[in-house]
């Protein structure tokens, strides 16, 4: 069992967090993590098959279901960000930045253990985001479905090993999703959201990728002196994932907010 910092016990635990069986969750994931490939293949078949089916059909409005969907994920992400952030900040301010990166107690901490597992499992229902895009006949960009698939595969793959860096990865993702799904909820409800808000969310995503890349570098560096527990294979896949996200999100930001439209160029 991974040890965690005793000061985290100062955090208030809710009953469902206290009762969560982390050993059972770990065993299930070790035996079933490869099912993430099945979910990914099914996801690809459904979204591209769905686009083919919808090509000659009238788009669905789905405004109310989309509001409920986005609101549910926003609330989940906000609570997750608060609970995991509470744990991570406790480690950060009591033991320092290095320990917050190398800490593996995040996976079985009294508060964070439930939210670490909930985070990993949530990557399956989050695939439902794309269903709304397909049924409403909106533009489906490569970044969207690539991001969903790779996050699902990596989180299921890495949870089974309780590797260092997970606390930062999960807390950052919860936090960014809290902003993102709140934004989606307002948009789906027909509430005008200023353009700078969308820019802010993309910037937080870019910063997340930068920080994720840095954490990987630090985990590798501190692995050499035995401070961090991980594997070269895990660091390789994580670094490849974060680097690709960084490139894609920067490209998206440029095209969406910086690049001058073709019409304006010609004027």
Buried (B, 14 or more C-beta within 10 A) or exposed (E): EBEBBEEBEEBEBEEEBEEBEBEEBBEBBEEEBEEBBEBBEEBBEBBEEBBEEBEEEEEBEBEEBBBEBBBEBBBBBBBBBBBBBBBBEBBBEBBEEEBBBBBBBBBBBBBBBBBBBBBBBBBBEBBEBBBBBBBBBEEBEEBBBBBBBBBBBBBBBBBBBBBBBBBBBBBBBBBBBBBBBBBBBBBBBEEEBEEEEBBEBBBBBBBBBBBBBEBBEBBBEBBEEEBBBBEEEBBEBBBEBBBBBBEBBBEBBEEEEEEEEEEEEEE
